[in-house]
Amino acid sequence: MSDKFSKILCLQNFVCFIYEYSSPIIELFEDFEKKATTAKKIKLMINLLFR
């Protein structure tokens, strides 16, 4: 019984560890995506202005 419990605890810690370390990476990607879409919008506006 205690072995099963320790495995569940280990898994929970592992998931928390992955979540903690992946969240800043995910935020970084989201930030990059936002900047990329903003750049695309600016590019489109420039293209429309200088036709």
mmCIF file as gemmi writes it, N, C-alpha and C atoms, coordinates in Angstrom:
data_model
loop_
_atom_site.group_PDB
_atom_site.id
_atom_site.type_symbol
_atom_site.label_atom_id
_atom_site.label_alt_id
_atom_site.label_comp_id
_atom_site.label_asym_id
_atom_site.label_entity_id
_atom_site.label_seq_id
_atom_site.pdbx_PDB_ins_code
_atom_site.Cartn_x
_atom_site.Cartn_y
_atom_site.Cartn_z
_atom_site.occupancy
_atom_site.B_iso_or_equiv
_atom_site.pdbx_formal_charge
_atom_site.auth_seq_id
_atom_site.auth_asym_id
_atom_site.pdbx_PDB_model_num
ATOM 1 N N . MET Axp A 1 ? 0.832 -1.213 0 1 0 ? 1 A 1
ATOM 2 C CA . MET Axp A 1 ? 0 0 0 1 0 ? 1 A 1
ATOM 3 C C . MET Axp A 1 ? 0.869 1.267 0 1 0 ? 1 A 1
ATOM 4 N N . SER Axp A 2 ? 1.865 1.284 0.866 1 0 ? 2 A 1
ATOM 5 C CA . SER Axp A 2 ? 2.729 2.47 0.96 1 0 ? 2 A 1
ATOM 6 C C . SER Axp A 2 ? 3.557 2.652 -0.311 1 0 ? 2 A 1
ATOM 7 N N . ASP Axp A 3 ? 3.882 1.549 -0.984 1 0 ? 3 A 1
ATOM 8 C CA . ASP Axp A 3 ? 4.638 1.606 -2.242 1 0 ? 3 A 1
ATOM 9 C C . ASP Axp A 3 ? 3.817 2.311 -3.318 1 0 ? 3 A 1
ATOM 10 N N . LYS Axp A 4 ? 2.553 1.969 -3.386 1 0 ? 4 A 1
ATOM 11 C CA . LYS Axp A 4 ? 1.641 2.582 -4.344 1 0 ? 4 A 1
ATOM 12 C C . LYS Axp A 4 ? 1.515 4.083 -4.07 1 0 ? 4 A 1
ATOM 13 N N . PHE Axp A 5 ? 1.404 4.404 -2.803 1 0 ? 5 A 1
ATOM 14 C CA . PHE Axp A 5 ? 1.279 5.79 -2.382 1 0 ? 5 A 1
ATOM 15 C C . PHE Axp A 5 ? 2.532 6.593 -2.75 1 0 ? 5 A 1
ATOM 16 N N . SER Axp A 6 ? 3.689 6.026 -2.526 1 0 ? 6 A 1
ATOM 17 C CA . SER Axp A 6 ? 4.947 6.713 -2.845 1 0 ? 6 A 1
ATOM 18 C C . SER Axp A 6 ? 5.106 6.926 -4.35 1 0 ? 6 A 1
ATOM 19 N N . LYS Axp A 7 ? 4.6 5.953 -5.132 1 0 ? 7 A 1
ATOM 20 C CA . LYS Axp A 7 ? 4.657 6.112 -6.596 1 0 ? 7 A 1
ATOM 21 C C . LYS Axp A 7 ? 3.761 7.259 -7.043 1 0 ? 7 A 1
ATOM 22 N N . ILE Axp A 8 ? 2.586 7.362 -6.439 1 0 ? 8 A 1
ATOM 23 C CA . ILE Axp A 8 ? 1.656 8.449 -6.772 1 0 ? 8 A 1
ATOM 24 C C . ILE Axp A 8 ? 2.273 9.79 -6.383 1 0 ? 8 A 1
ATOM 25 N N . LEU Axp A 9 ? 2.888 9.834 -5.215 1 0 ? 9 A 1
ATOM 26 C CA . LEU Axp A 9 ? 3.538 11.043 -4.731 1 0 ? 9 A 1
ATOM 27 C C . LEU Axp A 9 ? 4.682 11.45 -5.664 1 0 ? 9 A 1
ATOM 28 N N . CYS Axp A 10 ? 5.454 10.469 -6.092 1 0 ? 10 A 1
ATOM 29 C CA . CYS Axp A 10 ? 6.581 10.697 -7.006 1 0 ? 10 A 1
ATOM 30 C C . CYS Axp A 10 ? 6.069 11.272 -8.324 1 0 ? 10 A 1
ATOM 31 N N . LEU Axp A 11 ? 5.001 10.699 -8.839 1 0 ? 11 A 1
ATOM 32 C CA . LEU Axp A 11 ? 4.401 11.15 -10.095 1 0 ? 11 A 1
ATOM 33 C C . LEU Axp A 11 ? 3.894 12.584 -9.959 1 0 ? 11 A 1
ATOM 34 N N . GLN Axp A 12 ? 3.261 12.858 -8.819 1 0 ? 12 A 1
ATOM 35 C CA . GLN Axp A 12 ? 2.739 14.198 -8.56 1 0 ? 12 A 1
ATOM 36 C C . GLN Axp A 12 ? 3.867 15.22 -8.525 1 0 ? 12 A 1
ATOM 37 N N . ASN Axp A 13 ? 4.951 14.881 -7.867 1 0 ? 13 A 1
ATOM 38 C CA . ASN Axp A 13 ? 6.117 15.769 -7.794 1 0 ? 13 A 1
ATOM 39 C C . ASN Axp A 13 ? 6.715 15.992 -9.173 1 0 ? 13 A 1
ATOM 40 N N . PHE Axp A 14 ? 6.753 14.932 -9.961 1 0 ? 14 A 1
ATOM 41 C CA . PHE Axp A 14 ? 7.308 14.987 -11.311 1 0 ? 14 A 1
ATOM 42 C C . PHE Axp A 14 ? 6.48 15.929 -12.189 1 0 ? 14 A 1
ATOM 43 N N . VAL Axp A 15 ? 5.155 15.79 -12.096 1 0 ? 15 A 1
ATOM 44 C CA . VAL Axp A 15 ? 4.253 16.635 -12.875 1 0 ? 15 A 1
ATOM 45 C C . VAL Axp A 15 ? 4.404 18.098 -12.458 1 0 ? 15 A 1
ATOM 46 N N . CYS Axp A 16 ? 4.496 18.343 -11.15 1 0 ? 16 A 1
ATOM 47 C CA . CYS Axp A 16 ? 4.681 19.701 -10.638 1 0 ? 16 A 1
ATOM 48 C C . CYS Axp A 16 ? 5.999 20.285 -11.134 1 0 ? 16 A 1
ATOM 49 N N . PHE Axp A 17 ? 7.026 19.456 -11.129 1 0 ? 17 A 1
ATOM 50 C CA . PHE Axp A 17 ? 8.355 19.867 -11.587 1 0 ? 17 A 1
ATOM 51 C C . PHE Axp A 17 ? 8.302 20.28 -13.061 1 0 ? 17 A 1
ATOM 52 N N . ILE Axp A 18 ? 7.691 19.437 -13.887 1 0 ? 18 A 1
ATOM 53 C CA . ILE Axp A 18 ? 7.574 19.733 -15.321 1 0 ? 18 A 1
ATOM 54 C C . ILE Axp A 18 ? 6.76 21.004 -15.53 1 0 ? 18 A 1
ATOM 55 N N . TYR Axp A 19 ? 5.668 21.126 -14.797 1 0 ? 19 A 1
ATOM 56 C CA . TYR Axp A 19 ? 4.8 22.289 -14.941 1 0 ? 19 A 1
ATOM 57 C C . TYR Axp A 19 ? 5.548 23.57 -14.584 1 0 ? 19 A 1
ATOM 58 N N . GLU Axp A 20 ? 6.283 23.536 -13.471 1 0 ? 20 A 1
ATOM 59 C CA . GLU Axp A 20 ? 7.03 24.715 -13.025 1 0 ? 20 A 1
ATOM 60 C C . GLU Axp A 20 ? 8.087 25.134 -14.033 1 0 ? 20 A 1
ATOM 61 N N . TYR Axp A 21 ? 8.756 24.155 -14.622 1 0 ? 21 A 1
ATOM 62 C CA . TYR Axp A 21 ? 9.834 24.483 -15.555 1 0 ? 21 A 1
ATOM 63 C C . TYR Axp A 21 ? 9.347 24.78 -16.964 1 0 ? 21 A 1
ATOM 64 N N . SER Axp A 22 ? 8.19 24.241 -17.333 1 0 ? 22 A 1
ATOM 65 C CA . SER Axp A 22 ? 7.701 24.478 -18.69 1 0 ? 22 A 1
ATOM 66 C C . SER Axp A 22 ? 6.893 25.762 -18.803 1 0 ? 22 A 1
ATOM 67 N N . SER Axp A 23 ? 6.318 26.239 -17.707 1 0 ? 23 A 1
ATOM 68 C CA . SER Axp A 23 ? 5.5 27.455 -17.793 1 0 ? 23 A 1
ATOM 69 C C . SER Axp A 23 ? 6.276 28.677 -18.281 1 0 ? 23 A 1
ATOM 70 N N . PRO Axp A 24 ? 7.507 28.95 -17.814 1 0 ? 24 A 1
ATOM 71 C CA . PRO Axp A 24 ? 8.221 30.095 -18.383 1 0 ? 24 A 1
ATOM 72 C C . PRO Axp A 24 ? 8.556 29.919 -19.859 1 0 ? 24 A 1
ATOM 73 N N . ILE Axp A 25 ? 8.81 28.665 -20.261 1 0 ? 25 A 1
ATOM 74 C CA . ILE Axp A 25 ? 9.105 28.376 -21.67 1 0 ? 25 A 1
ATOM 75 C C . ILE Axp A 25 ? 7.854 28.624 -22.507 1 0 ? 25 A 1
ATOM 76 N N . ILE Axp A 26 ? 6.698 28.186 -21.995 1 0 ? 26 A 1
ATOM 77 C CA . ILE Axp A 26 ? 5.431 28.398 -22.696 1 0 ? 26 A 1
ATOM 78 C C . ILE Axp A 26 ? 5.153 29.9 -22.814 1 0 ? 26 A 1
ATOM 79 N N . GLU Axp A 27 ? 5.383 30.631 -21.728 1 0 ? 27 A 1
ATOM 80 C CA . GLU Axp A 27 ? 5.191 32.087 -21.75 1 0 ? 27 A 1
ATOM 81 C C . GLU Axp A 27 ? 6.097 32.741 -22.78 1 0 ? 27 A 1
ATOM 82 N N . LEU Axp A 28 ? 7.314 32.254 -22.861 1 0 ? 28 A 1
ATOM 83 C CA . LEU Axp A 28 ? 8.274 32.776 -23.818 1 0 ? 28 A 1
ATOM 84 C C . LEU Axp A 28 ? 7.776 32.572 -25.247 1 0 ? 28 A 1
ATOM 85 N N . PHE Axp A 29 ? 7.245 31.367 -25.507 1 0 ? 29 A 1
ATOM 86 C CA . PHE Axp A 29 ? 6.716 31.061 -26.84 1 0 ? 29 A 1
ATOM 87 C C . PHE Axp A 29 ? 5.511 31.929 -27.166 1 0 ? 29 A 1
ATOM 88 N N . GLU Axp A 30 ? 4.628 32.113 -26.17 1 0 ? 30 A 1
ATOM 89 C CA . GLU Axp A 30 ? 3.444 32.94 -26.384 1 0 ? 30 A 1
ATOM 90 C C . GLU Axp A 30 ? 3.849 34.378 -26.678 1 0 ? 30 A 1
ATOM 91 N N . ASP Axp A 31 ? 4.851 34.863 -25.947 1 0 ? 31 A 1
ATOM 92 C CA . ASP Axp A 31 ? 5.363 36.219 -26.145 1 0 ? 31 A 1
ATOM 93 C C . ASP Axp A 31 ? 5.947 36.353 -27.549 1 0 ? 31 A 1
ATOM 94 N N . PHE Axp A 32 ? 6.7 35.345 -27.964 1 0 ? 32 A 1
ATOM 95 C CA . PHE Axp A 32 ? 7.309 35.331 -29.294 1 0 ? 32 A 1
ATOM 96 C C . PHE Axp A 32 ? 6.23 35.35 -30.374 1 0 ? 32 A 1
ATOM 97 N N . GLU Axp A 33 ? 5.151 34.559 -30.132 1 0 ? 33 A 1
ATOM 98 C CA . GLU Axp A 33 ? 4.047 34.492 -31.08 1 0 ? 33 A 1
ATOM 99 C C . GLU Axp A 33 ? 3.357 35.84 -31.21 1 0 ? 33 A 1
ATOM 100 N N . LYS Axp A 34 ? 3.138 36.497 -30.065 1 0 ? 34 A 1
ATOM 101 C CA . LYS Axp A 34 ? 2.509 37.825 -30.067 1 0 ? 34 A 1
ATOM 102 C C . LYS Axp A 34 ? 3.353 38.817 -30.856 1 0 ? 34 A 1
ATOM 103 N N . LYS Axp A 35 ? 4.654 38.794 -30.635 1 0 ? 35 A 1
ATOM 104 C CA . LYS Axp A 35 ? 5.561 39.689 -31.345 1 0 ? 35 A 1
ATOM 105 C C . LYS Axp A 35 ? 5.557 39.395 -32.838 1 0 ? 35 A 1
ATOM 106 N N . ALA Axp A 36 ? 5.496 38.11 -33.172 1 0 ? 36 A 1
ATOM 107 C CA . ALA Axp A 36 ? 5.483 37.707 -34.578 1 0 ? 36 A 1
ATOM 108 C C . ALA Axp A 36 ? 4.212 38.202 -35.262 1 0 ? 36 A 1
ATOM 109 N N . THR Axp A 37 ? 3.066 38.051 -34.59 1 0 ? 37 A 1
ATOM 110 C CA . THR Axp A 37 ? 1.811 38.504 -35.192 1 0 ? 37 A 1
ATOM 111 C C . THR Axp A 37 ? 1.79 40.019 -35.306 1 0 ? 37 A 1
ATOM 112 N N . THR Axp A 38 ? 2.351 40.703 -34.316 1 0 ? 38 A 1
ATOM 113 C CA . THR Axp A 38 ? 2.431 42.168 -34.364 1 0 ? 38 A 1
ATOM 114 C C . THR Axp A 38 ? 3.307 42.601 -35.538 1 0 ? 38 A 1
ATOM 115 N N . ALA Axp A 39 ? 4.416 41.912 -35.715 1 0 ? 39 A 1
ATOM 116 C CA . ALA Axp A 39 ? 5.321 42.214 -36.83 1 0 ? 39 A 1
ATOM 117 C C . ALA Axp A 39 ? 4.623 41.989 -38.163 1 0 ? 39 A 1
ATOM 118 N N . LYS Axp A 40 ? 3.849 40.923 -38.264 1 0 ? 40 A 1
ATOM 119 C CA . LYS Axp A 40 ? 3.105 40.639 -39.499 1 0 ? 40 A 1
ATOM 120 C C . LYS Axp A 40 ? 2.09 41.729 -39.783 1 0 ? 40 A 1
ATOM 121 N N . LYS Axp A 41 ? 1.395 42.181 -38.721 1 0 ? 41 A 1
ATOM 122 C CA . LYS Axp A 41 ? 0.407 43.255 -38.878 1 0 ? 41 A 1
ATOM 123 C C . LYS Axp A 41 ? 1.065 44.536 -39.342 1 0 ? 41 A 1
ATOM 124 N N . ILE Axp A 42 ? 2.215 44.855 -38.753 1 0 ? 42 A 1
ATOM 125 C CA . ILE Axp A 42 ? 2.956 46.067 -39.134 1 0 ? 42 A 1
ATOM 126 C C . ILE Axp A 42 ? 3.407 45.959 -40.589 1 0 ? 42 A 1
ATOM 127 N N . LYS Axp A 43 ? 3.892 44.782 -40.963 1 0 ? 43 A 1
ATOM 128 C CA . LYS Axp A 43 ? 4.34 44.537 -42.329 1 0 ? 43 A 1
ATOM 129 C C . LYS Axp A 43 ? 3.182 44.736 -43.315 1 0 ? 43 A 1
ATOM 130 N N . LEU Axp A 44 ? 2.016 44.209 -42.955 1 0 ? 44 A 1
ATOM 131 C CA . LEU Axp A 44 ? 0.835 44.361 -43.797 1 0 ? 44 A 1
ATOM 132 C C . LEU Axp A 44 ? 0.44 45.824 -43.944 1 0 ? 44 A 1
ATOM 133 N N . MET Axp A 45 ? 0.486 46.559 -42.826 1 0 ? 45 A 1
ATOM 134 C CA . MET Axp A 45 ? 0.145 47.978 -42.859 1 0 ? 45 A 1
ATOM 135 C C . MET Axp A 45 ? 1.109 48.756 -43.744 1 0 ? 45 A 1
ATOM 136 N N . ILE Axp A 46 ? 2.4 48.428 -43.634 1 0 ? 46 A 1
ATOM 137 C CA . ILE Axp A 46 ? 3.418 49.089 -44.462 1 0 ? 46 A 1
ATOM 138 C C . ILE Axp A 46 ? 3.176 48.777 -45.939 1 0 ? 46 A 1
ATOM 139 N N . ASN Axp A 47 ? 2.867 47.503 -46.208 1 0 ? 47 A 1
ATOM 140 C CA . ASN Axp A 47 ? 2.589 47.104 -47.593 1 0 ? 47 A 1
ATOM 141 C C . ASN Axp A 47 ? 1.377 47.836 -48.155 1 0 ? 47 A 1
ATOM 142 N N . LEU Axp A 48 ? 0.369 48.028 -47.32 1 0 ? 48 A 1
ATOM 143 C CA . LEU Axp A 48 ? -0.829 48.741 -47.757 1 0 ? 48 A 1
ATOM 144 C C . LEU Axp A 48 ? -0.549 50.22 -47.982 1 0 ? 48 A 1
ATOM 145 N N . LEU Axp A 49 ? 0.306 50.801 -47.154 1 0 ? 49 A 1
ATOM 146 C CA . LEU Axp A 49 ? 0.627 52.219 -47.28 1 0 ? 49 A 1
ATOM 147 C C . LEU Axp A 49 ? 1.472 52.52 -48.504 1 0 ? 49 A 1
ATOM 148 N N . PHE Axp A 50 ? 2.404 51.627 -48.814 1 0 ? 50 A 1
ATOM 149 C CA . PHE Axp A 50 ? 3.329 51.897 -49.924 1 0 ? 50 A 1
ATOM 150 C C . PHE Axp A 50 ? 3.031 51.067 -51.166 1 0 ? 50 A 1
ATOM 151 N N . ARG Axp A 51 ? 1.773 51.021 -51.527 1 0 ? 51 A 1
ATOM 152 C CA . ARG Axp A 51 ? 1.4 50.28 -52.729 1 0 ? 51 A 1
ATOM 153 C C . ARG Axp A 51 ? 1.6 51.142 -53.948 1 0 ? 51 A 1
